[in-house]
Amino acid sequence: MDDTKVNLSTLLSDTDPAVRRRAAEELASSSGFAPVAALAAALRDENKGVRDAATRSLTEIGNKNVARAVVEYLSDGNITTRNLAAELLMRLKDESIEALLPYLYDADPNVRKFAVDILGVNGSVQAVPHLVELLKDTDENVVISAVEALGNVRSEAAVAPLVKAFEEIGYAQATAAEAIGKIGGVQGTDFLLLRLKSMITDASADHLTVYAILEALSAVGYDRAFEDLKGHVANVKGKLRRILLHALMRIGERCTRTVNNADGIKTDLIDAISDDDPAIKVSAAKGLANLEGDEVTESLARELGKHPDVDAILMSLLEYRPGVFRLVVNALEARILKPTKEVIALMGRLVAHIQFSTMPQEFLVGDNTILDTAIRVLEEAWIDADEETRSAILDTLFRLDGDKAVMILDVIRNDPDPWLRMRVIELLSPLDDRRISGFIARFLQDEDDMVREVAASMLESRGYIHGSAEIQ
């Protein structure tokens, strides 16, 4: 008996799952129908290791025989088996199309939907005519899946059927709009613009469908779409206006267009930047980027720390706005802004420009108390700050005034909590200032053994030699 027959017999009948798993692994080099059928049957094995080994071997074989053997398990009563079969068919991509097509017409709507979803993920152009037929299916879930799949395939041949589905199938409108947007092209975009015009001011129109149209246009709209959307801004309010502005800014960015009368929608953009959706926040921030005014700067700064993806954009926009340092400090003092680590890090970056670049010192125009105010608000922020914020506070304090920073830290050095004293040493470690090593050296005389050890270790890592760093 050859090795393949032995492995087949072992996989199908051995009581030890470890032995069955090894047999499944060995069959990866056998592409005949019998080994493939046995591996497919092993997707139902009670042991996860065996199922995983069978899945890997079937993936490695990866031919149409695998698809034919696996596809029948889409209707298996066990959800684990169904999911393994679906995963394999998605990995097989074009090799699985012929095997899947008959299942688009299975009597069970759940099986039809499963097959549709897989073909959509695989981007199977060959399946488009069959998916179009399923737009007439009696099951709503199958219809929605067929619409989604046509959008994922991205074939222009599907635009006309999707337009018809939008017009005739009320429950599929939002999904059809999204699918048309994924496909793009002039035909689809013009249709979306036409429907938007008739629906955007219609109080009875489905809001989700209007949102879907705007989202689709934001992804594929061209110059005409930019002009059309700009004309709608004055006619809508609330969340719909925020989404409209988001779409307008995305199209403008892609088509290198600007909103010429952006000052006219400044208030709307300031409103939109507070939206919970980070994508809308980003679009609003970009729309505000070239607009002047303290209210614009303040609205940008107020959103710092709410979403990491948005923070990167806001930092780059705020870093070079005139007067932002003074505005941020005053807003912190007036409790308009919260002293988050992002706001404090922005202060540090602004101070770095003042100290180390040729930028004009417009941040400090006015009286001479702005630096003192900045130091005071940071000192006050320390009390309730978490460790990340305290790290930002220390960095910014040393950028503002290293001598005053040491004076403030000297109070902390005498805090009765040794853990706080140790943490201050650790927070100071990555900072680069001539005074820091000398300040840490003061902890060498601390009453707590652990504090002294941490201080000595930090000084050693900084290459500190006693007497080489001035103690202020």
Secondary structure, 3 states (H helix, E strand, C coil): CCHHHHHHHHHHHCCCHHHHHHHHHHHHHCCCHHHHHHHHHHHHCCCHHHHHHHHHHHHHHCCHHHHHHHHHHHHCCCHHHHHHHHHHHHHHHHHHHHHHHHHHHCCCHHHHHHHHHHHHHHCCHHHHHHHHHHHHCCCHHHHHHHHHHHHHHCCHHHHHHHHHHHHHCHHHHHHHHHHHHHHCHHHHHHHHHHHHHHHCCCCCCCHHHHHHHHHHHHHHCCHHHHHHHHHHHHHCCHHHHHHHHHHHHHHHHHCCCCCCCHHHHHHHHHHHCCCCCHHHHHHHHHHHCCCCCHHHHHHHHHCCCCCHHHHHHHHHHHCCCCCHHHHHHHHHHCCCCCCCHHHHHHHHHHHHHHHHCCCCCHHHCCCCCHHHHHHHHHHHHHCCCCHHHHHHHHHHHHHHCHHHHHHHHHHHHCCCCHHHHHHHHHHHCCCCCCCHHHHHHHHHHCCCHHHHHHHHHHHHHCCCCCCCCCCC
